[in-house]
């Protein structure tokens, strides 16, 4: 996904572009592949959440319904049913900059979701986070907006990158 509003899909083994998805009205901000590799979902600067069918090479305009039970390999989109609880009252689409779902399950059987926001906060929620005002662990440290959050592969740490403070933090997740 890029700043030209398109998503280009490549065949890495054969080193060529297979096809391009178009449909977003603004630059691509996040995208995730389904576990089976047959679908994508993506968000853009206009806060659209769109779904794409790899086999038909087309946008699925009923994707929210058609892919409601889809298992996603990652979750980095700031919009969608399983992340609706991360938004606090009064926030708009620009307040949360990044999310990342943990790569492993918590010992109690659920996954975690880290978020980075414009208030300099790093939060960790249960995933999915679907209820309004969902509880979270809050990390304070950045002096300005958080531009990226990412779980370590073992799921025991979250890394965050600050904007104006240009800091990278490592947070221990208590699992």
KATA-V318498 format. One record per residue. N is the residue number from 1. RES is the residue in one small letter. D_FIRST is the distance of its C-alpha to the first C-alpha in Angstrom with 1 decimal. Layout:
N RES D_FIRST
N RES D_FIRST
//
This chain:
1 x 0.0
2 x 3.8
3 x 7.2
4 x 8.2
5 x 7.2
6 x 5.9
7 x 4.2
8 x 6.4
9 x 8.7
10 x 11.3
11 x 14.8
12 x 15.5
13 x 19.2
14 x 19.7
15 x 17.2
16 x 15.7
17 x 12.8
18 x 13.9
19 x 12.2
20 x 9.5
21 x 9.1
22 x 10.0
23 x 11.7
24 x 10.3
25 x 12.7
26 x 10.8
27 x 7.9
28 x 5.2
29 x 7.4
30 x 7.5
31 x 7.3
32 x 10.3
33 x 12.1
34 x 15.6
35 x 18.4
36 x 19.4
37 x 16.0
38 x 16.6
39 x 14.2
40 x 11.0
41 x 10.9
42 x 8.4
43 x 9.5
44 x 9.2
45 x 11.7
46 x 14.1
47 x 14.4
48 x 13.6
49 x 13.2
50 x 12.3
51 x 13.1
52 x 12.5
53 x 15.2
54 x 14.5
55 x 18.1
56 x 18.4
57 x 14.9
58 x 15.0
59 x 14.2
60 x 17.0
61 x 18.4
62 x 20.8
63 x 18.2
64 x 19.7
65 x 23.0
66 x 22.1
67 x 20.0
68 x 22.2
69 x 23.7
70 x 20.7
71 x 20.5
72 x 17.1
73 x 16.7
74 x 15.3
75 x 15.1
76 x 12.9
77 x 12.4
78 x 15.1
79 x 16.2
80 x 18.0
81 x 21.5
82 x 21.8
83 x 20.8
84 x 22.9
85 x 25.6
86 x 23.8
87 x 24.2
88 x 27.6
89 x 29.7
90 x 28.8
91 x 25.2
92 x 22.6
93 x 18.8
94 x 18.5
95 x 20.9
96 x 19.0
97 x 16.1
98 x 15.3
99 x 16.6
100 x 17.1
101 x 19.4
102 x 22.1
103 x 21.9
104 x 25.6
105 x 28.0
106 x 30.4
107 x 34.0
108 x 34.7
109 x 32.1
110 x 29.1
111 x 25.9
112 x 25.0
113 x 22.1
114 x 21.7
115 x 20.5
116 x 20.4
117 x 21.5
118 x 22.7
119 x 26.2
120 x 25.7
121 x 26.1
122 x 24.8
123 x 25.7
124 x 25.9
125 x 26.4
126 x 27.4
127 x 24.6
128 x 24.6
129 x 25.5
130 x 26.6
131 x 29.7
132 x 30.0
133 x 30.8
134 x 29.9
135 x 31.6
136 x 29.8
137 x 30.7
138 x 30.0
139 x 29.5
140 x 30.6
141 x 30.3
142 x 27.6
143 x 29.1
144 x 26.1
145 x 22.7
146 x 20.8
147 x 17.3
148 x 16.5
149 x 18.4
150 x 18.4
151 x 21.2
152 x 23.0
153 x 23.2
154 x 26.8
155 x 25.8
156 x 28.6
157 x 26.8
158 x 23.9
159 x 22.5
160 x 21.6
161 x 20.6
162 x 22.3
163 x 21.4
164 x 24.6
165 x 26.6
166 x 24.3
167 x 25.6
168 x 24.3
169 x 26.3
170 x 27.0
171 x 28.3
172 x 30.5
173 x 29.9
174 x 33.3
175 x 32.9
//
